[in-house]
Amino acid sequence: MKHFLPVFLFLLLGHVHSQETIKTIKGTISDGQDPLRDVNITVKDTDRVVSTDASGKYEIDTHEGETLVYSHIGKETLEILVEDVTTFLNVTLRDKIQELDEVVVTKRYHKTQKELYGEYNGNKNLIKTIYGILDISKMPFRAQIIDGDDINLSAVDILTVLRAKIPNVFIPNNTAGRNDTPVFFPRGGSAPVLWEVDGMLMRSAPTFIDIQSIDRMAIIQGLGALVKYGSPAAGGLIVINTKVANFSREPGTNLPYDQAKLRNNFFEKGDAMGSENLAVPMYVQMLHATVDWNEAKESYFQLEKIYGQSPYFYLDARSYFQKEYKDKAMVKMITNNIEANYSNNPIILKALAYQLDEERNYGASLELYKKIFILRPHYQQSYHDLAHAYKNSGKIERAALLYARHQFLLREGLFNKSETFSDILDRDFNNLLVQEGEVLSREKVFFTSDEDDFSGTRLVFEWNDSEAEFELQFVNNNKRYYTFKHTSFDNENHFKDGKQNRFSCQEYLIYDPNGTWQVNVNYLGNKSLTPTYIKATVYYDYGKPYQRHESKVFKLRVKNSNQELFKVQTGDMLTAR
């Protein structure tokens, strides 16, 4: 069949994008353990170059659309495309590996995250962080663990505890009673200490914490924390695990983890931790600790005074009131707050749109995707997102026109064809035409439709931050698995394809969906200290007249831990952890 489409409809959307604003990119470069000095950071195809200092820190001016090249003797060279929201890039460079013949691995020296979670209660050298559990005794830098049992419970607050435990710690006297008190280590220079409390990062001391709730603290002075946390931790780091968040349980029960299970190693690569084993931010714990709606609402307004500078506080709070109380008034208020304060941040707007998709509030998510399209008309992902939003809102003709517009831009060379994303968009367009052909025919709009022989369950993953790196593991009913690696080192061409063609999407097709499939994720970070949101849309009976779908949203925060996301069962909707 042929296309019949008035030419003027192609002109409804512009495709001109220019960004001349200078962007200053900052960050820290390491080898995964120690900061790297003398790393060259070059703006590709220019003579602009800087080098990292002794702390691995750098700062360079560039523009959106340019590429930064990170190079160092003995390390793999890494290229990163600068985007509209790029401000911090904390990079890990890997060693150049020369393969050797007949190498036999006889012993594993590093324990897995699941083993460390099991040992947490009995090993006081372990601390839970957004990077997973760290064994302080194995770290290549000086660190100190303070056990909760060693804290004087008569201490007024966390500042009193620090004065007693850390010699010469500096706390400004004029900040007593305030929620924005900075803390400075003796050798931290002018930079304040970075705090992590149950996975929540903050610049000011968490004076709101009940001293009796502290399970243990890790104190990292000097430059040790720069390796993982980057320049925000230049003044040092304090990690606090509370008793509420760190009760390691036997899977599926409320009983403590059975330490005896660690005597024999039966851990298999396909195993994954459930969400109940992952620490959550303090404010989430406090919201869940409330007993009714009135107390939850009062707690929210108190927590907002402390965490109100973080968009992730609002996203988490919105999710809480939606899922726990379906409180339309509170949810609407928080939604409006996010839209007003982060109207120019497509990453935050997209996370919010994901939540609305999960709730099937397609009218509201459509308005957000329109705003994101205006911010990012040069992103191919914007066409995918807005077309889907139109389809979900019942605006079939507009969805079809947007898909056709994208095909036109490809033919005219204004977009490049992607080995991955073009196939996803083609499948979406063909599916729309098959499912909604009658509607389009009534509107007298006609398009071509290619044959799609796929029939089964289709999984589509989208993520809000294109710098995110992760591994998706698909485990079938026979416990055999496939791992898709979305990383700049293990899947370089695919990662570059996504960056250069401006998309953050991947599909997985299950041709024989009999039994139960499990999907796990190992989150590897996004070169900053912020979480990543991933939306999984599952299409059941794909391509058939009774095709149906649902979406689930997951906040990826804990790194280097294989975590269970959800299960898909034949004939049933997905179940999520």
N, C-alpha and C positions, 0 to 999 in steps of 0.2 A: 504494500500500500504506500501511498505518497502523502507527504505533508500538505495540508491546506491551512495556511495561517496568514492572516493579514500582516503585511510587513510592519505597519505602524505599531503593532503590539510589541514587536521586538524593541521598539524605541522607548517603551514606557519606563525601562530601567536603565540607568546610566552605568557605564563601566569605567569611568575615569577616576583614578585614585592617585593622589599625590601627597607625599608626606615629606616636607623639607625640615621639619622640626628636629633639632639636634637632640639626641638622647644620650645621656651619660649612663653607661653600664658599669656596675660595680660587682665585685664578687671575690671569692677565694678559690684557689686551685690547689688540689692535693693529689696524692697518689692513693688515697683511700685510708692512709694512716697518718701521714705527716704532710704539712704544707709544702708546696713546691715553689722554690724561688727561681728566678730567671726563666720563667715560662714566657714565651713570646706570644702576644695576642695581636694579631694583624687583621685590619679590615681588608678583606679579600679584594684583590685587584686595585689596591691603593698603596701608598707609601706610609700610611698611618699605622704605627706599631707602638706598643708599650710592653713592659715586662713586669712580672710580679716581684714584690719585695721579699724580704726574709720571712715574712708571715704568710706568703702566698697570696697576698691581696693585690688587686689591680683596679684600675679605673680607666675607661676609654670612652671617647665621644664617637658616636656613629649615628646612622639614620635607620629608620624602619626599612626593611627590605635588603639591607646590606648583610654580609656574612662575616662573622668573626671566626678566625682560624687560630686554634690553640696548638702550639707546637713546643716540644721540649726533647732534648737528646735522650734517646732510649725509650720514648713514649710514643704511643699511637697518636697521630694528629687527629684533631677533632674540629669539625666545622659546625657552627650554630647560626641559624638565620635569625636576625633581629626582628621582632614583631612589635605590634603597636603597644603591647603591655609589658614588654621586656624592660626590666630595671635591674634585677639582680640575677647573675648567673654564677652559681657555685658549681665548679666543674671538677670531676675526678678523671684524671688521665691514667690510662692503663699502660703497663709495660708492653713493649713489642715482644711478641712471643715467637720463638723459633721452635718448630715442632721437632721432637726427638723420636727416634725409632725405639720400639720395644721398651716403653716405659710401663712399669707395673706399680700400681698404688697398693701398698700393703697395710696402710693404717690411716684412719681419719683423725686429724688432730683438732679440728674445730667442731664444737657441738652445735647442733641445729637449734633453731629458735624454739621448737617444740620441747626439746630436752631442757633448754634453759628455763622455759616457763614452768616445767615440772619441778625444777630444782629451786625455784625462786624463794619459796618459804624457808628453805633450809640453808641457803647460801647467801650470806649477808654481803657478798661482794657483787651481787647482781642488782642492777637498777633498770627499771622499765623506762624507755624513751620513745620518742616518735620514730626512732630508727630501729626499734625492736629492743630486746634486752641486751645490755652491755655488761660484760664482766670486767669490772674496774681493775681487778688484779692483773688482767691481761692487756690492759691499755698501754700504749707506748708513751704515755704522759702521766704526770703526777696527778693523782686524784685521791679524794678522801671520802669515805662513807661514814655517815653519822646515823646510827641506828635509833629508831624511835624510842627504844627503852633507855637510851643514854641521854635523852633530852629531859631537862628539869621541867616538870609540868607546872611549876610555879612561874615559869617565864610568862611575861605579859603577852608577847607575840613573837613572830618569827624573827624580828629584828633583835630582840633580846637574846634569842638562841644564837644568832650569828655572832653577836658581841662576845658571848661566852665561849664559842667554839673556834673562832677564827681571829688570831691576833692581828691587830692593826687594821681591821676592816673599817672602812669609812662610811658612815651614814650621816647625811646632813642633819643638823639639829633642828632646822626650821621646818622639817617635814613631818613632825610628830602628829599622829592622828589623821594623816592624809592617805589617800589611796594611790598616790603616784610617787611613792618614795623610792628613789634610786639607791643602789648599793654599789660601792666601789671596792675592789680588792686592792691590796697594797701594791701589786705589780701590774695592775690592769690599766694604768694610764688614766686618760680622761674618759674612757668608755665605761658605761655602767655595766653591771652584771646582767646577763640574760637569764631569765627564769623559765623553767619548764615544770609545770604542775600537772601531773597526770595527762601529759600530752598537749597541754595548752601553753603556748609561748607568751611571755610578757616581759616588758622592760622594767616594770616597777615591782617592788617587793609585794608578795601576796599576804599582806597584813590581815586579810580576812580569814586566813586559815586557822582552824582550831588546832592548837599545838598537840592535843591528845590524838588527833586524827592522823598524824604523820607516822608512816611506817618506816621510811628511811629516806636519807638525803645523800646526794652525791655532790661534792664540791670540787670543781675543776678550775684551778687558777692558771694564770699564764695563757699560753696560746694553744693549749691542747684541744680545746673545743672548736677551734677554727676549722679543723679537718672536716667535721661533719656539719657544723652549724653555720660556717662561713663568717663573714665580717660582723654580723650582729652579736657574735659571741667573742669579739675581740677583747672585751673586758673581763671575760671569764663566764662560767656557767654554773648554775645551781639547779639540780634536778630533784624534785620532790615527788615521792610516791606516797599516796595516802592509803590508809587501811581499807577504805571503801572500795578503791579501784584495784587493789592488789591482793585480793583473796583468790588464790589459784584453786580452781575447782576441778574435781573429777568430771570429765565430759559427760553431759547428760544428767548430772546430779548436783546437789548442793553440798557434797562432801569434799573435804580437802583432797588434793591430788595424791594418789598413792605413790609414794617415793620408791616403793619396792619394784615398781614397774621399770625403773631405770637400771636395774641390775642386768637385764638383758636387753640388747638393743633390737627392738622389733620395728623401729620406725622405718616406714617406706617412703619413697620419694613422692608418691601420690597423696600422702596424708596432708591435711590442712586443718588449721585451727579455726574454731568457731568464734563468732564475734564476742561471746561471753568471756573469752580469755584476753581480750584486747582492752587496754586502759582507755578511758574516755575522759574528755576535759572535765575539770572540776565543776564548771557551771552546769554541765549536763547531769552530773551526779547530784548536784544540789536541787535541780529541778525535779529529778526523779525521786528525791527524798521527801518531797512535799506530800501531804496526805489528801489534799483536795484542791479544787480549782481556785478558790480564793487564796490559799497559801501559795499555790504555784504562780498566780498572777503577781502577788506581792513580792515573791522571790525574784521573778523576772525583772521587775523594776529596780530592785536592789542590785542585782547582778549587772544590769545595764550600766550602772554607774561605774563599774569596774571594767567590764569587757566591751563597752560600747564603741570602742575604736576598731573592733574586729568585725568584718563582715561575716565571718564564720560563726560568731556568736549568734547573730541574727538568723542565719540560715539554720543553725541547730535548734534555736529556740522556736523558730517557725515550724520546723518539722515536729518538735515535741508537742506543741499545742494542737497541731493538726492531727497527729496520730493518737495522742492521749485523750484529748477532749473534743476534737473537731470544733474548736471554738472559732467560728467564722470571724468574729469581731477582732480577736487578738491576732489571728492569722492575717487578716486584711491589714491591720495596723503595721505589723512587722513587715509584710510584703511592701507596703507603700514606703516604709522607712528604707528598705534595701534599694528600691527603685530610685528614690530621691537622692540618696547619698552615693550611689555607685552607678549613676546613669551613664557614665563614660567608661565603665569597666566591663568589657564583654565577657570576661571570665566569670565574674560574679553574677552578671545577668543570666548567663547560660546555666550556671548552677541552680539559680532560682527557677528558670524555665524547665529544667529537668524535674524539679520537685512538682511543678504544676502539671507536667506531663504524667508523672506517676499518679497524681490525684485525679487525672482525666479532666482537669480544668483547662480544656483546650482553648477556650476563648481568651483567657488571661495569658496563656503561654504564647499564643499567636501574636499578641501585642508586643511581647518581649522579643520574639524572634524578628519582628519587624524592626525594632530598635537596634538589634544586633546586626541586622543586614545593613542598616544605614551606617553603622560604625565600621562594618567590614564588607563592603561591596566587592572587594577584590579577593575574598575568601571563597573557594569553591564550596566549603562546608556551609556557608551562609545560604546557598541555593538549596542544598539538601535540607537544611533545618526548616527554612521558611516553606518550602514545598510540602514537607511533611506536616507542618503546622496548619497550612491551608487544607490539606486532605483531612486531618483529624477534626478540623472545624466544619467540615462539610462543604468547603469552598473548592470543589473539585476542578472547575474550569481554571481557577487561578493557579492551582497546584500544577496542572498540566502545562499552562503557559510558562510557568517558571522553569519547569524541566526543559521545555522546548527552547527557552531563552538560553539556558546553559549549553544545550547542544549547538545552538547558533554561535555562541562565543567560542566554543571549541573549533568549529569549522572555520571561523574567521581568524583563528590563531591568537585570540585575546586570552584564552585559557589554554594550558597545556594538557594533553591527555595523560591521565595517571593510570599506571598499570593496575592499581588496586581500586581507587575511588571511582574511576569512570565506569567500571563494571558494576559497582554498587549502585550508582545513580541510574545506569541503564536498567538494572533489575527493578529498581523502585519505579521508574517511569513505565516500564512494560506492565508491571503489576497493577499500577494505577489504571492503565488503559484497559486491562482485562477485567478488573474488578468494577470499574466505573464507566465502562464503554457506553452503556445505555444513557447515563447522565450526560456525557459529553456529546453523544449523538443528538440528544434533545436540544442542546445548546448550539448545535450546528458547528461544532469545532471538531476537526478530524486530525488524527495523528497516525503514524505508523506504529505497528506493534510487532515486535520480534518474538519468536517462539522461545519459551523458557521451560526447559524440561525438568526443572527442579520441583520436587514435591516432597514435603517433609516439614521439619521444624527449622526455622531460620532465626539465628541470633544476630542481632546488630548491636555493636558496642560503640558508644560515643563518649568522648571525654572533653571536659571544658578547658583544659590547659594542654596546649600542643607540646610543651616541654616534658610532659609526664612520660615516664618510662616504667614499664611493668611487664609481667609475664602472665598470660592467661592460660590456664590449664583446663582441658576438657577431658573428663573421665567418663567413659561409657559404662554400660551395665556390667561389662565383664572386667571392670577395673583396669582397662587399658586406657592410656591417655595420650593426648597430643598437647604440646605446649607451643603457643604462639608468643614469640618474644618481640615485644615492641621496645627495642633498645637501640641506641645509637651505635653500639659495638657489635651485638649479636645479629642484628638485622639492619645493617647500615643503609642499604638501598631503600628498604621500605620506610625507614625513619626519615630519610632525606626526601623521599617522595611525598610524605605527609607534610613536611615543612615547606618544601618548594611549591607544592600545589595547594597549600593552605587547606588541609582537611585533617580531621581527627576522628576517624571512623574505621571500623573493621567488622566484617561479617563472618559468621561461621555457619555452615550448612550441615544439618544432620539429616542424611538421606534415609536412614533407618532408625527412627526415633523410639524403637521399642525399649521398654524398661525405663530406668532412671538415669539421667545424666547429671553429673555434678560439675559445676564451674568454680574454679578457684582462681585467686589472683595473688601474685607476689609483687607488691608495690615497691619500686626502686627510687621514687622521688621525682621531683620536677625542677631541680637545680635552684630551689628556693626553700623556704621553711613553711610554705603554705600547703594545705591539703589539695587533693585533686578529686573532682566529682566525676563519676562514671555512670552513664545511663545504659542499662541493658534492656533492649526491647526484644521480646520473644514472640515470633509469629508462629501460631499453630495452624496445621493444615494449609501451609502456604500455597497460594495459587488456586485454591479451591473456592467455590462460591461461599462456603461457610468459614473462610479464613478469619481468624481473630488474633488479637495481640494484646499484650500488656507490657508495661515498663516498670522497672525498679531502679532506684537510684542508690548509689553507694558512695560514701565518703572515704577515700583512701588517705590514710594518715600514717599508720604504723608501717615502717619500711622493713624490707628484707625478711618478711614472714609470709609463708604460704597460707592464705586465709580463704575460708570457704565463703563464696558469694551467694550462690543459690543452686537449687536442684530443679531440673525439668523432668516431669513425668508424662508419659504418653497419655493423652486424653485428659490430662489435668492441667491446671495453671501452675506456674512456677511457685516454688516455696523458697523464701529468702531467709538468711540468718539475720 
